[in-house]
Amino acid sequence: MPLQQALRHLQRAFVNFFAKRAKYPRFESRKKSRQPAEYTRSGFTFRDGVLTLAKMPEPLDIRWSRPLPEGVNPTTVTVSRGAAGRLFVSLLCEDTVAPAPATTAAVGLDAGITSLVALSTGEKVANPKHERRDRACLARAQRELSRKAKGSANREKARRKVARVHARIADRRRDFLHMTRLVRENQTVVIEDLTVRNLLKNGRLARAVSDASWAELRSMPEYKCAWYGRDLVVVDRWFPSSKLCGTCGTVREKLPLNVREWTCDCGAAHDRDVNAARSILAAGPAASACGDGVGPQRESSGTGRSSVAQ
C-alpha cells in the first residue's frame, strides 16, 4: 500500500506539472527525507486506541502526544522517520474541534527576545532560550562528528547524536510556543507581522531570533484561532509599536534596543514590551477595518515627531 500511495503522489505531481501549477517532480534524497509510508483505511486497524498496520503481527507501541477524541476514526495513517531515527505516526481525522464560547476580551501580543511574549494585560512570558541551554552539548556532539571519516559507520552514529540534540531543542521549543490558553480566553488576538527572514540577516540577533522561533510563534495563532472561532488581526510590520506612547500618541524619534523602559514628554512611564503590546492591541481595530494593516507613521515638519490619527 505505501508503494501504491507513492505512485498516486507521483501521478498528482505530474498532473500539477503539466497543468503548470508546479515544477517538474524530482526524487527525494533517501538520506535527508523523512521516508514516509502512507496507509489508507484498508491498510490498518484502529480499535480502542490500539493501532495495527497491515502485515504486522503486533500493534505499534506508541507514545501518544494527545488522545484522539471519542468516536473519531482516522482515515489515513502516515509513518515517517526523523533525522534522529525516531519513528512518528500521524493520523488524519475529521475536524472535531468545537468552537470556544464567545467572549468580548481582546489581547495584543508583542514578540521579543528578553521576554518571549509581552501581553497587553501587562503579563510577560520569559524566554526559556532552549538552544542556549543545550549549546555546550550540541557543540561537543558537532566536534565529534567533524572528526569522523565521511561514509563510515561511526560518522552515522555521530550524526544521529547531533540530530538527537537538535530534536530535543526543537521539541521543547515547540511545546513551549503553544498559546491555546490565550486563544480560548480572548475573542480577538492582535499580533504584529514580522519579517523573520530579514531579521535573520542581522548577525548580532540572528541566533537569538532563531532560538525564539518567531516564525512559528507567528503561525500558531492562525490555525488555533480558526479552530476555536476566534478573530486574528495582524498589524503591519512598519507600525511603530515600541516607540508609540500609549497615553498621548507621540512617536519617539529613536528608541535603541537596550532601552527597556522610557518616559514620554507627557510624563507617562512605559515598559517597552508592554507598551508595544498595548499599541498593537489599539491598532487592531484599524487594521481589521482597513484590511491591509496599519502603515508607518509620517513625521511632521515641525517637531520631527508624529502623532496617531484619531
Secondary structure, DSSP 8 states (H G I E B T S, - for coil): -HHHHHHHHHHHHHHHHHTTSS-------TTTS---EEE-GGGEEEETTEEEETT-SS------SS---TT---SEEEEEE-TTS-EEEEEE-------------EEEEEE-SSEEEEETTS-EEE---HHHHTHHHHHHHHHHHHHS-TTSHHHHHHHHHHHHHHHHHHHHHHHHH--HHHHHH-SEEEEE---HHHHTT-TTTHHHHHHHTHHHHHHHHHHHHHHHT-EEEEE-TT--TTTB-TTT-BB-S---TT--EEE-TTS-EEEHHHHHHHHHHHHHHHHHHHSS--------TTTS--B---
